[in-house]
Amino acid sequence: MKKIRELFRNTKLNIKFTSIIILFMVIPIGVLAGVLFYVMEQNAVQENMDYMEYTMQRNEDGIKTKIDSINMSTQFFLSDDSLLQMLNASAIGGEISTADWLDFKNNEVSALERLVDNNPLLYGVRVYAVNDSVQEMMPILYNASRMKKQEWSKQDKYVGWNFDYTDNIFNSYTMNQNRKIISLVTPIIDSANGKVGVIESAMTMENMFPSLYEGIEDEWSFFYSDEGVTYFGQKEQTESSALLDDILKQRPTEDKIQTIYKKLDGKNLVISYMQVRELSGTLICVKDITKNVHNVYFMRDVFVAVMLAFIILLAFFINRIVQHLLKQFYEILKSIRKVQKGDLDVVIENCGKDEMGELGTQINKMLERIKELMEDNLNREMLAKNYEIRALQNQINAHFIYNVLESIKMMAEIDEEYAISDAVTALGKLLRYSMKWVSGNVLVEQELEYIKNYMALINLRFDYEIYLSLNLPELVLKQEIPKMSLQPIVENAIYHGIEQMAEDTNIYIKGILDGDDCVIEITDAGKGMSEEEVEKLRLKIAGKIDSNGGSGNGIGLKNVQDRIHIAFGDQYGIEIASKLGCYTKIMVRIPITHRQSEENDPEHK
């Protein structure tokens, strides 16, 4: 992102304007197009979900009707007393006359057969005896050996629903060999003799689950039993096992129909689930809408391609228009480049009344002002030279003062007034340091020498003694500091911290090395300050509170802070610590700029 901003910053103005205009066009169009195609995709999905929901509801109604039909037929057979009597007699080995069999066939069996024939949903309803002593009366009554030919009878638990098997009751019964059957197998129980027969109420799988056999393009269905068996229709299974596993993982736990949209195995699928509690399984219908979704994607890609071509063409025309609008600006820029080369006599002509014209007019005025300022600058330089000459004259006058002080010193020594001689010596050094013109910084040891002379003169004024204690490493003494940076701090300590106490005390100056910096601590054992006074002084030094001159307002410390910032940077300067009635400590942080004496410093060995 940073490189992009830098590249945009260095791009020509006409390209920037063109890019911004195109950007403000592309963003809303892109957002609207994105929303439009998203809505189109969602509509396609929702339309197919509604279709699958309707289809599954239709399947639900049909399956319930067919299950009810099978259950009613089974219950009708179970409630037939004549059938139960014949099965009981066969089960216990009782003799049944031929007349009884004929009467049973002509009355009961015929009635049951008509019941089955009148229900077109049924494949058939068969009653199997528990042995082979029964007289078979097709297509209703069969002996036990016929039942054993059916696939479901070979299972340990065949009572209940049996799915997707072939009718094998007759060896030569081939007309329905390709038709798969679903049936409800129910035992016929007599209270006295126990199980006396089995009822098989059958229906074709195609009739029970028509969606498995419809063969609609991009649609397929299957029935998944709770035992983990999957039943497909005539359509061959072409889906991967991984896809089927993913589909089965979405099965609902509730009885209601659930339709979802999923992207599985690279396909866009609408899947509808319906639990069939009576059949102990779930009917699953799947519609592959990948083509529908990809059609939306294709339309989106075509739209993007057309928009890109349109934007490129539009950018070309917008750029030409912007260049024409900025023509006067480029003329002004050309004139400014001439000014940059030193030609101040340039005049921008044909300035109009629009913003560009106003810019040209203001540049003309600016050039005139520059000429005036250059003349003023020359005059100021002349004045500065005059000031330097006066400074040299002042230095000459200072030499006269030094000579006079030397004469006074000699007179004091002749009269053996050595205290006066020492005071005059200190004063001479003080004046020599103060009046010496220095263009840069001074060494810390030079500043400390000045403070020693200053303290010698200060102690002449008071009846008490202020002792000066120094503890600075050699490396700190050789560092540079702005002239008169430490003396104002010492003076501030005397007049605001010590003078009011009027008793012997001391000022302690300590040097500390801190990485690439050094810290000079000036501590006085004066009256100290409260936390509120310290905070107020910090704000004054930082320039957040106007000092407005006067004594005790921190203006001296602020000047020291400002000069250190100018010399070394804002990360350096002074800090304050104080305790009321105990002390005040000023810490001056400056960088280590000279290390030639570091190897001689015992603290660094």
Backbone hydrogen bonds, N-H to C=O, Kabsch-Sander energy under -0.5 kcal/mol:
donor,donor_aa,acceptor,acceptor_aa,energy
5,R,1,M,-2.4
6,E,2,K,-2.3
7,L,3,K,-2.6
8,F,4,I,-2.7
9,R,5,R,-2.3
10,N,6,E,-1.5
11,T,8,F,-1.0
16,K,12,K,-1.9
17,F,13,L,-2.5
18,T,14,N,-2.3
19,S,15,I,-2.8
20,I,16,K,-2.6
21,I,17,F,-2.5
22,I,18,T,-2.6
23,L,19,S,-2.5
24,F,20,I,-2.5
25,M,21,I,-1.0
26,V,22,I,-3.0
27,I,23,L,-2.5
29,I,25,M,-1.6
30,G,26,V,-3.6
31,V,27,I,-2.7
32,L,28,P,-2.8
33,A,29,I,-2.9
34,G,30,G,-2.8
35,V,31,V,-2.6
36,L,32,L,-2.9
37,F,33,A,-2.9
38,Y,34,G,-2.0
39,V,35,V,-2.6
40,M,36,L,-2.4
41,E,37,F,-2.3
42,Q,38,Y,-2.7
43,N,39,V,-2.8
44,A,40,M,-2.3
45,V,41,E,-2.4
46,Q,42,Q,-3.1
47,E,43,N,-2.8
48,N,44,A,-1.7
49,M,45,V,-2.3
50,D,46,Q,-2.7
51,Y,47,E,-2.0
52,M,48,N,-2.5
53,E,49,M,-2.4
54,Y,50,D,-2.4
55,T,51,Y,-2.5
56,M,52,M,-2.6
57,Q,53,E,-2.1
58,R,54,Y,-2.2
59,N,55,T,-2.3
60,E,56,M,-2.6
61,D,57,Q,-2.3
62,G,58,R,-2.2
63,I,59,N,-2.9
64,K,60,E,-2.3
65,T,61,D,-2.1
66,K,62,G,-2.2
67,I,63,I,-2.7
68,D,64,K,-2.6
69,S,65,T,-2.0
70,I,66,K,-2.2
71,N,67,I,-2.7
72,M,68,D,-2.8
73,S,69,S,-2.2
74,T,70,I,-2.4
75,Q,71,N,-2.5
76,F,72,M,-2.3
77,F,73,S,-2.1
78,L,74,T,-2.5
79,S,75,Q,-1.6
80,D,77,F,-1.3
81,D,79,S,-0.8
84,L,80,D,-1.8
85,Q,81,D,-2.5
86,M,82,S,-2.1
87,L,83,L,-2.1
88,N,84,L,-2.2
89,A,85,Q,-2.6
90,S,86,M,-2.0
91,A,87,L,-2.2
92,I,88,N,-2.0
93,G,89,A,-0.5
94,G,89,A,-2.6
101,W,97,S,-2.1
102,L,98,T,-2.6
103,D,99,A,-2.7
104,F,100,D,-2.6
105,K,101,W,-2.5
106,N,102,L,-2.9
107,N,103,D,-1.7
108,E,104,F,-0.7
109,V,104,F,-2.4
110,S,105,K,-1.4
111,A,107,N,-1.7
112,L,108,E,-2.6
113,E,109,V,-2.7
114,R,110,S,-2.3
115,L,111,A,-2.0
116,V,112,L,-2.0
117,D,113,E,-2.9
118,N,114,R,-2.3
119,N,116,V,-1.2
122,L,119,N,-1.3
123,Y,202,A,-2.3
124,G,202,A,-1.5
126,R,200,E,-2.4
127,V,140,I,-3.5
128,Y,198,V,-3.3
129,A,142,Y,-2.4
130,V,196,V,-0.8
136,E,134,V,-0.7
137,M,141,L,-1.7
140,I,137,M,-2.3
141,L,137,M,-2.4
142,Y,127,V,-2.9
144,A,131,N,-1.4
146,R,143,N,-0.6
147,M,143,N,-1.1
148,K,144,A,-1.5
149,K,146,R,-1.2
150,Q,147,M,-1.5
153,S,150,Q,-0.7
154,K,151,E,-1.3
155,Q,152,W,-1.4
158,Y,156,D,-0.6
160,G,185,V,-2.4
162,N,183,S,-2.6
165,Y,181,I,-1.8
167,D,176,N,-0.5
167,D,179,R,-0.5
168,N,166,T,-0.8
173,Y,170,F,-1.2
174,T,172,S,-1.7
177,Q,174,T,-1.6
179,R,176,N,-1.2
180,K,178,N,-0.5
181,I,165,Y,-2.6
182,I,203,M,-3.4
183,S,162,N,-2.3
184,L,201,S,-2.6
185,V,160,G,-3.1
185,V,183,S,-0.6
186,T,184,L,-0.5
186,T,199,I,-2.7
188,I,197,G,-3.6
189,I,187,P,-0.7
190,D,194,G,-3.9
194,G,190,D,-1.9
196,V,188,I,-2.8
197,G,188,I,-1.1
198,V,128,Y,-2.4
199,I,186,T,-3.3
200,E,126,R,-3.2
201,S,184,L,-2.3
201,S,199,I,-0.6
202,A,124,G,-3.3
202,A,200,E,-0.8
203,M,182,I,-2.7
205,M,180,K,-2.8
208,M,204,T,-2.4
209,F,205,M,-3.3
212,L,209,F,-1.4
213,Y,210,P,-1.5
214,E,210,P,-0.5
219,E,216,I,-1.9
220,W,286,V,-2.3
222,F,284,I,-2.2
223,F,231,Y,-2.4
224,Y,282,T,-2.9
225,S,223,F,-0.6
225,S,229,V,-2.6
226,D,280,S,-2.9
228,G,225,S,-2.0
231,Y,223,F,-2.8
232,F,230,T,-0.5
235,K,212,L,-0.7
238,T,236,E,-0.7
244,L,240,S,-2.1
245,D,241,S,-2.5
246,D,242,A,-2.2
247,I,243,L,-2.3
248,L,244,L,-2.5
249,K,245,D,-1.6
250,Q,246,D,-0.6
250,Q,247,I,-1.0
251,R,248,L,-1.5
258,Q,273,Y,-2.1
260,I,271,I,-2.9
262,K,269,L,-2.8
264,L,262,K,-0.7
264,L,267,K,-1.8
267,K,264,L,-1.9
269,L,262,K,-3.2
269,L,267,K,-0.7
270,V,287,K,-2.6
271,I,260,I,-2.5
271,I,269,L,-0.6
272,S,285,C,-2.9
273,Y,258,Q,-3.3
274,M,283,L,-1.9
276,V,281,G,-3.0
277,R,275,Q,-0.7
279,L,276,V,-0.6
280,S,276,V,-0.7
280,S,277,R,-0.9
281,G,276,V,-1.6
282,T,224,Y,-2.8
283,L,274,M,-3.0
284,I,222,F,-2.8
284,I,282,T,-0.5
285,C,272,S,-2.4
286,V,220,W,-3.1
287,K,270,V,-2.4
288,D,218,D,-3.1
289,I,268,N,-2.4
289,I,287,K,-0.8
293,V,289,I,-2.6
294,H,290,T,-2.9
295,N,291,K,-2.0
296,V,292,N,-1.5
297,Y,293,V,-2.2
298,F,294,H,-2.7
299,M,295,N,-2.3
300,R,296,V,-2.2
301,D,297,Y,-2.6
302,V,298,F,-2.6
303,F,299,M,-2.3
304,V,300,R,-2.5
305,A,301,D,-2.5
306,V,302,V,-2.6
307,M,303,F,-2.7
308,L,304,V,-2.4
309,A,305,A,-2.2
310,F,306,V,-2.4
311,I,307,M,-2.8
312,I,308,L,-2.4
313,L,309,A,-2.1
314,L,310,F,-2.7
315,A,311,I,-2.8
316,F,312,I,-1.6
317,F,313,L,-1.7
318,I,314,L,-2.7
319,N,315,A,-2.4
320,R,316,F,-1.7
321,I,317,F,-2.1
322,V,318,I,-2.7
323,Q,319,N,-2.4
324,H,320,R,-1.8
325,L,321,I,-2.2
326,L,322,V,-2.0
327,K,324,H,-1.1
330,Y,326,L,-2.2
331,E,327,K,-1.6
332,I,328,Q,-2.2
333,L,329,F,-2.6
334,K,330,Y,-2.2
335,S,331,E,-1.8
336,I,332,I,-2.2
337,R,333,L,-1.9
338,K,334,K,-1.3
339,V,335,S,-1.9
340,Q,336,I,-2.3
341,K,337,R,-1.1
342,G,339,V,-1.9
343,D,338,K,-2.0
344,L,342,G,-1.2
346,V,343,D,-0.6
349,E,347,V,-0.6
352,G,350,N,-0.5
358,E,354,D,-2.5
359,L,355,E,-2.1
360,G,356,M,-2.2
361,T,357,G,-2.3
362,Q,358,E,-2.5
363,I,359,L,-2.2
364,N,360,G,-2.1
365,K,361,T,-2.1
366,M,362,Q,-2.5
367,L,363,I,-2.5
368,E,364,N,-1.8
369,R,365,K,-2.3
370,I,366,M,-2.5
371,K,367,L,-2.0
372,E,368,E,-1.9
373,L,369,R,-2.7
374,M,370,I,-2.5
375,E,371,K,-1.8
376,D,372,E,-2.2
377,N,373,L,-2.7
378,L,374,M,-2.0
379,N,375,E,-1.9
380,R,376,D,-2.3
381,E,377,N,-2.3
382,M,378,L,-1.9
383,L,379,N,-2.0
384,A,380,R,-2.6
385,K,381,E,-2.2
386,N,382,M,-1.9
387,Y,383,L,-2.3
388,E,384,A,-2.1
389,I,385,K,-2.1
390,R,386,N,-2.2
391,A,387,Y,-2.3
392,L,388,E,-2.2
393,Q,389,I,-2.0
394,N,390,R,-2.4
395,Q,391,A,-2.2
396,I,392,L,-2.0
397,N,393,Q,-2.4
398,A,394,N,-2.5
399,H,395,Q,-1.9
400,F,396,I,-1.3
401,I,397,N,-1.8
402,Y,398,A,-2.7
403,N,399,H,-2.1
404,V,400,F,-2.1
405,L,401,I,-2.5
406,E,402,Y,-2.1
407,S,403,N,-1.9
408,I,404,V,-2.2
409,K,405,L,-2.3
410,M,406,E,-2.3
411,M,407,S,-2.0
412,A,408,I,-2.2
413,E,409,K,-2.2
414,I,410,M,-2.2
415,D,411,M,-1.9
416,E,413,E,-1.3
417,E,412,A,-3.6
418,Y,416,E,-1.2
421,S,417,E,-2.1
422,D,418,Y,-2.7
423,A,419,A,-2.1
424,V,420,I,-2.6
425,T,421,S,-2.3
426,A,422,D,-2.6
427,L,423,A,-2.5
428,G,424,V,-2.5
429,K,425,T,-2.4
430,L,426,A,-2.4
431,L,427,L,-2.7
432,R,428,G,-2.7
433,Y,429,K,-2.4
434,S,430,L,-2.2
435,M,431,L,-2.8
436,K,432,R,-0.8
442,V,481,I,-2.7
444,V,479,Q,-2.1
445,E,477,L,-1.9
447,E,443,L,-1.9
448,L,444,V,-2.3
449,E,445,E,-1.9
450,Y,446,Q,-1.8
451,I,447,E,-1.7
452,K,448,L,-2.1
453,N,449,E,-1.8
454,Y,450,Y,-2.3
455,M,451,I,-2.7
456,A,452,K,-2.0
457,L,453,N,-1.7
458,I,454,Y,-2.3
459,N,455,M,-2.3
460,L,457,L,-0.8
461,R,457,L,-0.5
461,R,458,I,-1.7
462,F,458,I,-0.8
467,Y,465,E,-0.6
467,Y,505,T,-2.6
469,S,467,Y,-0.6
469,S,507,I,-2.9
471,N,509,I,-2.3
477,L,473,P,-1.8
478,K,474,E,-1.2
479,Q,476,V,-1.6
481,I,442,V,-2.9
485,S,482,P,-0.8
489,I,486,L,-0.5
490,V,486,L,-1.9
491,E,487,Q,-2.9
492,N,488,P,-2.2
493,A,489,I,-2.0
494,I,490,V,-2.0
495,Y,491,E,-2.4
496,H,492,N,-2.0
497,G,493,A,-1.3
498,I,493,A,-1.1
498,I,494,I,-0.9
499,E,494,I,-3.2
501,M,498,I,-1.6
502,A,498,I,-1.3
505,T,465,E,-2.0
507,I,467,Y,-3.3
508,Y,523,T,-3.1
509,I,469,S,-3.3
509,I,507,I,-0.5
510,K,508,Y,-0.5
510,K,521,E,-2.5
511,G,471,N,-2.6
512,I,519,V,-2.7
514,D,517,D,-3.0
517,D,514,D,-2.0
518,C,590,I,-2.7
519,V,512,I,-3.2
520,I,588,V,-2.8
521,E,510,K,-3.1
521,E,519,V,-0.6
522,I,520,I,-0.5
522,I,586,I,-2.7
523,T,508,Y,-2.9
523,T,521,E,-0.6
524,D,584,T,-2.2
525,A,506,N,-1.5
526,G,524,D,-1.1
527,K,497,G,-2.0
529,M,583,Y,-0.5
534,V,530,S,-2.4
535,E,531,E,-2.4
536,K,532,E,-2.2
537,L,533,E,-2.3
538,R,534,V,-2.2
539,L,535,E,-2.0
540,K,536,K,-1.9
541,I,537,L,-2.4
542,A,538,R,-2.2
543,G,540,K,-1.0
544,K,539,L,-2.4
545,I,539,L,-1.1
553,N,550,G,-0.7
558,K,554,G,-2.3
559,N,555,I,-2.1
560,V,556,G,-1.8
561,Q,557,L,-2.6
562,D,558,K,-2.8
563,R,559,N,-2.3
564,I,560,V,-2.2
565,H,561,Q,-2.4
566,I,562,D,-2.4
567,A,563,R,-2.1
568,F,564,I,-3.0
569,G,564,I,-0.7
569,G,565,H,-1.5
572,Y,569,G,-1.5
573,G,589,R,-1.3
575,E,587,M,-2.2
577,A,585,K,-2.4
579,K,583,Y,-2.3
580,L,529,M,-0.5
581,G,527,K,-4.4
582,C,579,K,-2.4
583,Y,579,K,-1.5
584,T,524,D,-1.6
585,K,577,A,-3.8
586,I,522,I,-2.4
587,M,575,E,-2.7
587,M,585,K,-0.5
588,V,520,I,-2.7
588,V,586,I,-0.5
589,R,573,G,-3.1
589,R,587,M,-0.6
590,I,518,C,-2.4
590,I,588,V,-0.5
592,I,516,D,-2.5
593,T,591,P,-0.8
598,E,595,R,-1.6
600,N,597,S,-0.8
601,D,598,E,-1.2
604,H,601,D,-1.9
605,K,602,P,-1.1
